[in-house]
Amino acid sequence: MTVMPLEKQITERNHNALNISDDSRKQIREMNDDWLLTSDELDALKIIYPGCGDEKSLNNYRELRTKILKKANNKNFVCMLSSTNQGSGTTHVAVNLAASIALDHRKTALIIDCNNYTPSLDNYLKEKPKFGLSNFLEEDTQEIEDIIYPSGIRRIRIIPAGSKTEHAAENFSSEKMEKFIEMAKKRYPDRFIILDTPPIGYYAESQILASICDMAILVVRYGQTSESQIQTGIELISNDKLAGIILNNK
């Protein structure tokens, strides 16, 4: 048996890591965005983009991106977005957070609609999706490619919620869900995953997802949320996962 010297092992590991990173960035550069929303359509949807007229929102989301990247030590992450109440604008924040990440041409974002009660990400797709997350977890399809759709925003992909199911909580707590998230995160080192979830104070699904994400952001509708509701949301996420609270007025 031949043992490779430690220094050579470290050099080889670093070399392999660099190759994986280079390959990932090449694939991201070559991502085929077969259709893209126009600037007028992005404005109508209130989605940020380089040069958009809403400079304040653009800068706010850039600042948010910078803070959570710093919290993650600039490594890719799984970030859950949840809220205290219905109608807090979680999906709007999730899409714009993804857009701010994808402003960097070396990075890509995947938004997963985990809200089986009031799914909203279908509205950002060009056509009604055939499959979504629930279909994959309940084995209507075995192919991950069947549930990933282009968003019309460069370098952003969406997984819709899928068919209505009474078993969303069981699906999210399954080993298949855990393996799926881990695989999606590891496949590209520069892919950032955002989970769009229902209000955490109302649904067990968000509490389950809080346990498998790397960090979580609580979205609070400005002027419509009590201090006790915010405190409940913080406790359900747990302080070690909570990356911050967003007061949303849009």
BAMARNU-792632 format. One line per 4 residues: number of its first residue (from 1); their letters; for each residue x, y, z of N, C-alpha, C. Coordinates in steps of 0.1 Angstrom, whole numbers. Layout:
residues N
NUM) A) X/Y/Z/X/Y/Z/X/Y/Z; ...
//
This chain:
residues 250
1) MTVM) 9/-12/0/0/0/0/9/13/0; 6/22/-9/13/34/-9/5/46/-3; 11/53/6/4/64/13/9/77/7; 0/85/2/4/98/-4/7/107/7
5) PLEK) 18/115/6/22/125/16/11/135/18; 9/139/31/-2/148/35/-2/160/27; 10/166/24/10/179/17/4/177/3; 8/165/-3/3/162/-17/-12/160/-17
9) QITE) -17/153/-6/-32/151/-5/-39/164/-4; -34/173/4/-41/186/5/-41/194/-8; -29/193/-15/-28/200/-28/-38/194/-38; -39/181/-38/-48/174/-47/-63/178/-44
13) RNHN) -66/178/-31/-80/181/-27/-83/195/-31; -74/205/-29/-76/219/-33/-78/220/-48; -70/212/-55/-70/212/-70/-84/207/-75; -89/196/-69/-102/190/-72/-113/200/-69
17) ALNI) -112/207/-57/-122/217/-54/-123/228/-64; -111/233/-68/-110/244/-78/-117/239/-91; -114/227/-95/-120/222/-107/-135/221/-107; -140/217/-95/-155/216/-93/-161/230/-94
21) SDDS) -154/240/-87/-159/253/-87/-158/259/-101; -147/257/-109/-146/262/-123/-157/256/-131; -159/243/-130/-170/236/-138/-183/242/-135; -186/244/-122/-199/250/-118/-201/264/-124
25) RKQI) -191/272/-123/-192/286/-129/-194/286/-144; -187/276/-151/-189/275/-165/-203/271/-168; -209/261/-160/-223/257/-163/-232/269/-160; -230/277/-150/-238/288/-147/-238/299/-158
29) REMN) -226/301/-163/-224/311/-174/-232/306/-187; -232/293/-188/-239/287/-200/-253/283/-198; -259/287/-187/-273/284/-184/-282/290/-195; -291/281/-200/-299/285/-212/-312/292/-206
33) DDWL) -312/305/-207/-325/312/-203/-332/314/-216; -341/305/-219/-347/305/-232/-358/316/-234; -362/322/-223/-370/334/-224/-368/342/-212; -368/355/-214/-365/365/-203/-376/376/-202
37) LTSD) -380/379/-190/-389/390/-188/-383/403/-193; -391/412/-198/-386/425/-202/-385/434/-190; -378/446/-191/-377/455/-180/-391/460/-176; -400/462/-185/-414/466/-182/-421/456/-174
41) ELDA) -419/443/-178/-426/432/-170/-420/431/-156; -406/432/-155/-400/432/-142/-405/443/-133; -406/455/-139/-412/466/-131/-426/464/-126; -434/458/-135/-448/455/-131/-448/445/-120
45) LKII) -439/435/-120/-439/425/-109/-431/430/-97; -425/442/-98/-417/448/-87/-405/439/-84; -398/434/-95/-386/426/-93/-374/435/-97; -364/435/-88/-352/443/-91/-344/437/-102
49) YPGC) -337/446/-109/-327/442/-120/-317/453/-121; -306/450/-128/-296/461/-129/-301/472/-137; -300/484/-131/-305/496/-138/-320/499/-136; -326/491/-127/-341/494/-125/-343/507/-119
53) GDEK) -355/513/-121/-358/526/-116/-359/527/-101; -363/516/-94/-364/515/-80/-351/513/-73; -343/523/-73/-329/522/-68/-329/518/-53; -339/523/-46/-339/520/-31/-341/505/-29
57) SLNN) -350/499/-36/-352/485/-34/-340/477/-39; -334/481/-50/-322/474/-55/-311/474/-45; -309/486/-39/-298/487/-29/-302/479/-16; -314/480/-12/-318/472/0/-316/457/-2
61) YREL) -320/452/-14/-318/438/-16/-303/434/-17; -295/443/-23/-281/441/-24/-275/440/-10; -279/449/-1/-274/449/12/-279/436/20; -291/432/18/-296/420/24/-287/408/19
65) RTKI) -285/407/6/-277/396/0/-263/396/7; -257/408/8/-243/409/13/-243/404/28; -253/407/35/-254/403/50/-255/388/51; -264/382/43/-266/367/45/-254/360/39
69) LKKA) -248/365/28/-236/358/23/-225/358/34; -224/370/41/-214/371/51/-217/361/62; -230/360/66/-234/350/76/-231/336/72; -231/333/59/-228/320/54/-214/318/50
73) NNKN) -205/328/54/-191/327/50/-189/326/35; -198/332/28/-197/333/13/-199/319/7; -204/309/14/-207/296/8/-222/295/5; -225/286/-4/-240/285/-8/-248/280/4
77) FVCM) -261/283/4/-269/280/15/-283/277/11; -290/272/21/-305/270/20/-311/280/29; -319/289/24/-325/300/32/-340/299/32; -346/297/43/-361/297/44/-366/311/46
81) LSST) -377/314/39/-384/326/41/-398/323/46; -401/328/58/-415/325/63/-420/339/69; -432/338/74/-439/350/78/-446/347/91; -452/358/97/-461/356/108/-475/355/104
85) NQGS) -479/361/93/-493/362/89/-494/359/74; -506/356/70/-509/355/56/-507/369/49; -503/369/37/-503/382/30/-491/391/34; -481/385/39/-469/393/43/-460/396/32
89) GTTH) -461/390/21/-453/393/9/-440/384/9; -441/372/15/-429/363/15/-424/360/1; -434/356/-8/-429/353/-22/-423/364/-29; -428/376/-27/-422/388/-33/-407/390/-28
93) VAVN) -405/388/-15/-392/390/-9/-383/378/-14; -388/366/-15/-380/355/-20/-375/357/-34; -384/361/-43/-380/363/-57/-370/374/-58; -371/385/-50/-362/396/-51/-348/392/-44
97) LAAS) -349/384/-34/-336/380/-28/-329/371/-38; -336/362/-45/-330/354/-56/-324/363/-67; -332/373/-70/-327/382/-81/-315/389/-77; -314/393/-64/-302/400/-60/-289/391/-60
101) IALD) -292/378/-57/-280/368/-58/-276/367/-72; -286/365/-81/-283/362/-95/-278/375/-103; -277/386/-96/-271/398/-102/-256/395/-105; -250/386/-97/-237/382/-99/-237/371/-109
105) HRKT) -231/373/-120/-231/363/-131/-225/349/-128; -218/349/-116/-211/336/-112/-221/328/-103; -232/334/-100/-241/327/-90/-255/324/-97; -262/314/-91/-275/311/-96/-284/308/-83
109) ALII) -297/310/-85/-306/308/-73/-317/299/-78; -321/291/-68/-333/282/-70/-343/285/-60; -355/289/-64/-366/292/-54/-375/280/-54; -378/275/-42/-387/263/-41/-400/267/-34
113) DCNN) -411/265/-40/-424/269/-34/-428/258/-25; -427/260/-12/-430/250/-2/-444/253/4; -451/262/-2/-464/267/3/-475/259/-4; -479/248/0/-489/240/-7/-503/245/-4
117) YTPS) -505/255/5/-518/261/8/-522/272/-1; -512/281/-3/-515/292/-12/-502/294/-21; -499/285/-30/-487/286/-38/-488/298/-47; -477/305/-48/-477/318/-56/-466/318/-68
121) LDNY) -456/309/-67/-446/310/-77/-450/305/-91; -461/298/-92/-467/295/-105/-469/307/-113; -472/318/-106/-475/331/-113/-463/337/-120; -451/332/-116/-439/337/-123/-434/328/-134
125) LKEK) -442/318/-137/-438/309/-148/-445/313/-161; -439/309/-172/-445/312/-185/-457/304/-188; -457/292/-184/-468/282/-186/-471/275/-173; -484/270/-173/-488/262/-161/-479/250/-160
129) PKFG) -473/248/-148/-463/236/-147/-471/223/-146; -465/213/-152/-471/199/-151/-468/193/-137; -456/194/-133/-451/188/-120/-445/199/-111; -445/196/-98/-438/204/-89/-432/196/-77
133) LSNF) -429/203/-66/-422/196/-55/-431/184/-50; -444/186/-48/-452/175/-42/-452/163/-51; -452/165/-64/-452/154/-74/-439/146/-73; -428/153/-71/-415/146/-70/-414/138/-57
137) LEED) -419/144/-46/-418/138/-33/-428/126/-32; -439/127/-39/-449/116/-39/-447/107/-51; -436/109/-58/-431/99/-69/-441/99/-81; -447/110/-84/-454/111/-97/-443/112/-108
141) TQEI) -432/117/-105/-420/117/-114/-408/114/-106; -398/108/-112/-385/105/-105/-375/115/-110; -378/123/-120/-368/132/-126/-368/146/-120; -357/150/-114/-357/163/-109/-358/174/-120
145) EDII) -353/171/-132/-354/180/-143/-369/183/-146; -378/174/-143/-392/176/-146/-399/187/-137; -392/190/-126/-399/200/-117/-392/213/-116; -381/215/-124/-373/228/-124/-377/236/-137
149) YPSG) -381/248/-135/-386/257/-146/-378/270/-146; -376/275/-158/-370/288/-159/-379/299/-154; -374/310/-149/-383/320/-142/-385/332/-151; -377/333/-162/-378/346/-170/-368/356/-164
153) IRRI) -361/352/-153/-351/361/-147/-338/354/-149; -328/360/-154/-315/354/-157/-309/347/-145; -305/334/-147/-299/325/-137/-308/322/-125; -321/323/-127/-330/319/-116/-339/308/-121
157) RIIP) -340/298/-113/-349/287/-116/-359/285/-105; -371/280/-108/-382/278/-98/-387/264/-98; -389/259/-86/-396/246/-84/-410/250/-78; -421/248/-86/-434/251/-81/-439/241/-70
161) AGSK) -449/244/-63/-454/236/-52/-459/222/-57; -465/222/-69/-470/209/-74/-485/207/-70; -489/195/-72/-503/192/-69/-506/193/-55; -519/198/-52/-524/199/-39/-523/186/-31
165) TEHA) -518/186/-19/-516/174/-12/-520/176/3; -525/165/9/-528/166/23/-516/161/32; -505/158/25/-494/152/32/-481/160/31; -483/173/30/-471/182/28/-462/181/40
169) AENF) -467/180/52/-459/179/64/-451/166/64; -458/155/60/-451/143/60/-440/143/49; -444/149/38/-434/150/26/-421/157/31; -423/168/38/-412/177/41/-403/170/52
173) SSEK) -409/162/60/-401/155/71/-395/142/66; -397/139/53/-392/126/48/-378/126/45; -372/114/45/-357/113/41/-355/118/27; -365/116/18/-364/120/4/-362/135/3
177) MEKF) -370/142/11/-369/157/11/-355/161/15; -350/155/26/-337/159/31/-326/156/21; -327/145/14/-317/141/4/-318/150/-8; -331/154/-12/-333/163/-23/-326/176/-21
181) IEMA) -329/182/-9/-323/195/-6/-307/194/-6; -302/184/0/-288/182/1/-282/181/-13; -288/173/-22/-284/171/-35/-284/184/-43; -295/192/-42/-297/204/-49/-286/214/-45
185) KKRY) -283/214/-32/-272/223/-27/-258/219/-32; -256/206/-32/-242/202/-35/-239/202/-50; -250/201/-58/-248/199/-73/-240/211/-79; -243/223/-74/-235/235/-79/-231/242/-66
189) PDRF) -218/244/-64/-213/252/-53/-218/266/-53; -222/271/-64/-226/285/-65/-241/287/-67; -248/276/-63/-263/277/-64/-268/280/-50; -277/289/-49/-283/293/-36/-298/290/-36
193) IILD) -302/283/-25/-316/278/-25/-324/286/-15; -336/290/-20/-345/298/-12/-358/290/-11; -363/288/1/-375/281/4/-386/291/7; -397/291/-1/-408/300/1/-418/292/9
197) TPPI) -421/296/21/-429/287/30/-442/295/35; -452/288/40/-463/295/46/-460/300/60; -469/308/65/-466/315/79/-463/304/89; -452/306/96/-447/296/105/-455/294/118
201) GYYA) -463/305/121/-471/304/133/-484/296/130; -487/293/117/-499/287/114/-497/272/109; -486/269/104/-484/256/97/-472/249/102; -473/236/105/-462/228/109/-452/226/98
205) ESQI) -456/227/86/-446/225/75/-434/235/76; -437/248/79/-426/257/80/-417/254/92; -423/249/103/-414/245/114/-405/233/111; -410/224/103/-402/213/98/-391/218/89
209) LASI) -394/227/80/-384/231/71/-373/240/78; -377/246/89/-367/254/96/-356/245/102; -359/232/104/-349/223/109/-339/219/98; -343/220/86/-334/215/75/-327/226/67
213) CDMA) -331/239/70/-325/250/63/-312/254/70; -304/262/64/-292/267/70/-295/280/78; -304/287/73/-308/300/80/-322/303/76; -328/312/83/-342/316/80/-344/331/82
217) ILVV) -353/337/73/-356/351/74/-371/352/77; -375/360/86/-389/362/90/-394/375/83; -404/373/75/-410/385/68/-422/390/75; -422/403/79/-433/408/87/-440/420/79
221) RYGQ) -453/419/78/-460/430/71/-460/442/79; -454/453/74/-452/465/82/-466/471/87; -467/473/99/-479/479/105/-490/470/108; -489/457/105/-500/448/106/-496/436/115
225) TSES) -485/437/122/-481/425/130/-478/430/144; -483/422/154/-480/425/168/-467/420/172; -462/426/183/-449/422/189/-449/408/193; -461/403/199/-461/389/203/-461/380/191
229) QIQT) -467/383/180/-466/375/168/-452/374/163; -445/385/163/-431/384/159/-423/376/168; -425/377/181/-418/369/191/-420/354/189; -433/351/186/-436/337/184/-429/331/172
233) GIEL) -429/340/161/-421/335/149/-407/333/152; -400/342/159/-386/340/163/-384/327/171; -393/325/180/-391/313/188/-393/300/180; -402/300/171/-405/288/162/-393/285/153
237) ISND) -387/296/148/-375/294/139/-363/290/147; -361/296/159/-349/294/168/-339/305/164; -332/310/175/-323/321/173/-310/316/165; -306/304/166/-294/300/158/-297/299/143
241) KLAG) -309/298/139/-312/298/124/-317/312/119; -322/320/128/-327/333/124/-316/342/119; -317/346/105/-307/355/100/-312/369/101; -325/371/102/-330/385/103/-345/386/101
245) IILN) -350/398/103/-364/401/101/-366/412/91; -374/410/81/-377/420/71/-391/426/73; -391/440/75/-404/447/75/-407/450/61; -418/444/56/-422/445/42/-434/455/41
249) NK) -432/465/33/-444/474/30/-448/474/16; -444/463/8/-448/463/-6/-457/451/-9
//
